[in-house]
Amino acid sequence: MPSFSGGASPLKQQNNARWRQLIRQQRKSLPIASVEKRLVDEVRKNDTLIIVGETGSGKTTQLPQFLYDAGFCQDGKIVGITQPRRVAAVTVAKRVAEECNDQLGRKVGYSIRFDDSTSNATRIKYMTDGLLLREALLDPLLSKYSVIVVDEAHERTVHTDVLLGLLKKVQNSRAIHANKNGKTLPDVQGKFQHSTLKAFQGIRCAPLKLIIMSASLDAKCFSDYFGGAKAVHIQGRQYPVDVLYTYQPESDYLDATLVTIFQIHLEEGPGDILAFLTGQEEIESLERLIHERARLLPPESSKIWTTPIYSSLPSEQQMNAFKPASAGTRKVVLATNIAETSVTIPGIKYVIDPGMVKARAYNPVTGMESLIVIPVSKAQALQRSGRAGREGPGKCFRLFQESEFDKLVDSTVPEIKRCNLANVVLQLKALGIDDIIGFDFMEKPSRTAILKSLEQLILLGALTDDYKLSDPVGLRMARLPLDPMYSKALIVSSEFKCLEEMLIVVSMLSVESIFFSPREKLDEARATRKGFESSEGDHITLVNVYRAAAECLEKSKNANAKEKTMEKALNRWCRENFINYRSLRHARDVHSQIQGHVQQMGLNLSSCGDDMILFRRCLTTAFFLNAAMRQPDGSYRALATSQSVQVHPSSVLFRTKPDCVIFNELVRTTQNYVKNLTRIDPLWLAELAPQYYAAED
């Protein structure tokens, strides 16, 4: 992918001939430019095509434009490009809109969860793979698309794997009903839900062209899955990268990353730094440490500018990573594995790789899902080091010994084999696919995992006892772009008269790290946080934070402040109260989007005010599978799995340890920790979830 420009807006660029010339030169210099005609010819000849090209070859930005120019968007059709990550969909769409000399949202747009920038004029559409799956609920044949490009398929996210299975099915159906056969949609009755198909009676669809793009050289698994589909290889652009290892194991990779950043800054030549970390908390912690250490730099050294990039960061803040640093400044990008292949950040010459990544793990026997930090695979480590050689020779500092690299697994286990499948099963059921075990997955999850997910959905009331989608609960849950437990919580909150509070909680739990505690102000941060804390637990604490932030905004609004001034006031309030402004802002965006969904369903926006017993009972109704009882030794036993768990130190209930709690998340480090807890009455379990607990009584 070409370098991103932080220059003028597309409208201002229209008369900038030099800028247009630069864009043309950049596009022509990309490796993919020399094979444009060949690629278009291959797409015309093959309904399914696999394109293998290294990151930086230009495949993500250029191929959709080639297809547009070749006429694949005639008659109002769309070329859709899926990405496994939101940041890639947004940043690439913005770049392609610039290259097309058009305003984002017209010819080129993007659509991701909680954010849409498209219009009726959009013909090149970037989106997350999960978003396209949701579109299929309303349009089972994806009839407005002439071509679907599945990008970054090598990442093998759960949504990517499910999408590939669905697209294979859609391709078969559209081939049968192509205009040349003169057949129409009623012939696919039974393959998709009858009610969903009614709106499409009589529509004729041309065959769907499918392009699968991967940065991995191993395209055989994709080719085999699609019946021997043709693979085309595009030469990448890679300069030599000098890979350096540590002599001794690093006990604290975060501290080692900090030391390495300043070692590079003081001892190496010009060039920006990309450091890989496992999540938002690590990134923001390191960002603060860098700022502290940077104050001690000698006056003659250049400055350091840190910029983060991770999936839940608001889009406009993610774009900072693509802007060049000012003169006399070195940019340090702190990123999750989002920067391995999804996006190309310009200016990077040095990569720091601690060799760790946060991943989902799932035990289908117990039904327990957790987030764990694990070593990267060899493939991931190679992708990371390659980021240093996109624009010239570079260096990669691996913060582990060379002998450890040899022990890494070759590639990451596909996510579909290590996650709870309840959401996947719910979406497939909503698409009218009843035989989940028989579904043509690219790599089948275990039968146990599928059955466990079906059992969970029945207990939540989303499926009937004969595994059909229930009406209205299951249908409503499938419409919400959330984890099934969160969806259930929102739907039942209307009955408990606490929908507003549940909206807040679901939004706040959709982002990371609402609170932050600087090392130099730990006591002050803890004291300030106590002003928000509820003795009933973390969920109500989150409600208190959101309400206080809303009150701050309301005061600014009453003072007739402009929107920019209101945001500045909120930012200041966040700093004073040790609240993460980025996370809070994202939570507000999520809140707005989810509120739109529940209002479309006709649910009443009710509030329980300060009657938090109603709210806690509602949480119990949705999260009863995540209940835990305190044991004599002070630990807890998760009732659904009998696992021994500990309250996470970040919880407001860490010291009080009530008899019974419900929780949202299990995190496994040295032991099993539960996070986001609320105190409940154990008698509520049998009362509110008799389908699960009454038998035990």
Secondary structure, DSSP 8 states (H G I E B T S, - for coil): ---------HHHHTT-HHHHHHHHHHHHHSGGGGGHHHHHHHHHH-SEEEEEE-TTSSHHHHHHHHHHHTTTTGGG-EEEEEESSHHHHHHHHHHHHHHTTS-TTSSEEEEETTEEE--TT--EEEEEHHHHHHHHHH-TT-TTEEEEEETTGGG--HHHHHHHHHHHHHHHHHHHT-GGGT--GGGGBTTB-HHHHGGGTT------EEEEEESSS--HHHHHHTTS-EEEEE------EEEEE-SS--S-HHHHHHHHHHHHHHHS-S-EEEEE-SSHHHHHHHHHHHHHHHTTS-TTS-EEEEEEE-TTS-HHHHGGGGS---TTEEEEEEE-GGGTTT---TTEEEEEE-SEEEEEEEETTTTEEEEEEEE--HHHHHHHHHGGGSSS-EEEEESS-HHHHHHS-SS---GGGSS--HHHHHHHHHTT---STTS--SS---HHHHHHHHHHHHHTTSB-TTS-B-TTHHHHHHHSSS-HHHHHHHHHHTTTT-HHHHHHHHHHHTSS-SB---GGGHHHHHHHHHTT-BTTBHHHHHHHHHHHHHHHHHHHHHTT--HHHHHHHHHHHHHHHTB-HHHHHHHHHHHHHHHHHHHHTT------TT-HHHHHHHHHHHHGGGEEEE-TTS-EEETTT--EEEE-TTSTTTTT--SEEEEEEEEESSSEEEEEEEE--THHHHHH-HHHHTTT-
